[in-house]
């Protein structure tokens, strides 16, 4: 039963990939470029659980506030995160759950190979 399910999933994946326009691959590549910075991955991981303000990300990631803000600008421009004003602060959240899955799955994959 499990083998049949895996075969079906592979078939569906091949059908999906074969019908993917080339421009989608280019856009996906750009997304991976945006996510290639370790600090941006950390930001996404932090926002996976709940929305946070810049000062919370600074504390959690032990990075300077201007650096966090710069990376948030890149993530916002790529529509990875979105911000909403809360008085004098901006609370950031993941714009799409797919992004969370990509980053958390990559981290899980990396940790599987570690002893």
BELNOR-V821400 format. One record per backbone hydrogen bond with DSSP energy under -0.5 kcal/mol. NH is the residue of the N-H (numbers start at 1). CO is the residue of the C=O. E is the energy in kcal/mol with one decimal. If there is no record, write none. Layout:
BEGIN
nh=NH co=CO e=E
nh=NH co=CO e=E
END
This chain:
BEGIN
nh=5 co=1 e=-1.9
nh=6 co=2 e=-2.4
nh=7 co=3 e=-2.4
nh=8 co=4 e=-2.3
nh=9 co=5 e=-2.5
nh=10 co=6 e=-2.4
nh=11 co=7 e=-2.1
nh=12 co=8 e=-2.4
nh=13 co=9 e=-2.4
nh=14 co=10 e=-2.5
nh=15 co=11 e=-2.2
nh=16 co=12 e=-2.2
nh=17 co=13 e=-2.8
nh=18 co=14 e=-2.5
nh=19 co=15 e=-1.0
nh=20 co=17 e=-1.7
nh=24 co=21 e=-1.3
nh=25 co=21 e=-0.9
nh=26 co=22 e=-1.6
nh=27 co=23 e=-2.3
nh=28 co=24 e=-2.5
nh=29 co=25 e=-2.3
nh=30 co=26 e=-2.0
nh=31 co=27 e=-1.9
nh=32 co=28 e=-2.2
nh=33 co=29 e=-1.9
nh=34 co=30 e=-2.2
nh=35 co=31 e=-2.2
nh=36 co=33 e=-1.1
nh=37 co=34 e=-0.7
nh=40 co=37 e=-0.5
nh=41 co=37 e=-2.0
nh=42 co=38 e=-2.1
nh=43 co=39 e=-2.2
nh=44 co=40 e=-2.4
nh=45 co=41 e=-2.6
nh=46 co=42 e=-2.4
nh=47 co=43 e=-2.3
nh=48 co=44 e=-0.9
nh=48 co=45 e=-0.6
nh=49 co=45 e=-0.5
nh=49 co=46 e=-0.7
nh=50 co=46 e=-0.7
nh=52 co=92 e=-2.0
nh=54 co=90 e=-0.6
nh=56 co=53 e=-0.6
nh=57 co=53 e=-1.8
nh=58 co=54 e=-2.6
nh=59 co=55 e=-2.0
nh=60 co=56 e=-2.5
nh=61 co=57 e=-2.5
nh=62 co=58 e=-1.1
nh=63 co=58 e=-1.1
nh=68 co=64 e=-2.3
nh=69 co=65 e=-2.7
nh=70 co=66 e=-2.2
nh=71 co=67 e=-2.2
nh=72 co=68 e=-2.5
nh=73 co=69 e=-2.0
nh=74 co=70 e=-1.6
nh=75 co=71 e=-2.5
nh=76 co=72 e=-2.7
nh=77 co=73 e=-2.5
nh=78 co=74 e=-1.7
nh=79 co=76 e=-1.7
nh=80 co=75 e=-3.0
nh=81 co=75 e=-1.0
nh=82 co=93 e=-2.4
nh=84 co=91 e=-2.2
nh=86 co=89 e=-3.9
nh=88 co=86 e=-0.6
nh=89 co=86 e=-1.7
nh=91 co=84 e=-2.8
nh=92 co=52 e=-3.2
nh=92 co=90 e=-0.5
nh=93 co=82 e=-2.2
nh=94 co=47 e=-0.5
nh=95 co=80 e=-2.8
nh=96 co=80 e=-0.6
nh=99 co=96 e=-1.3
nh=100 co=96 e=-0.9
nh=101 co=97 e=-2.1
nh=102 co=98 e=-2.3
nh=103 co=99 e=-2.3
nh=104 co=100 e=-2.9
nh=105 co=101 e=-2.6
nh=106 co=102 e=-1.9
nh=107 co=103 e=-2.4
nh=108 co=104 e=-2.4
nh=109 co=105 e=-2.5
nh=110 co=106 e=-2.2
nh=111 co=107 e=-2.2
nh=112 co=108 e=-1.4
nh=113 co=109 e=-0.8
nh=113 co=110 e=-0.6
nh=114 co=111 e=-0.6
END
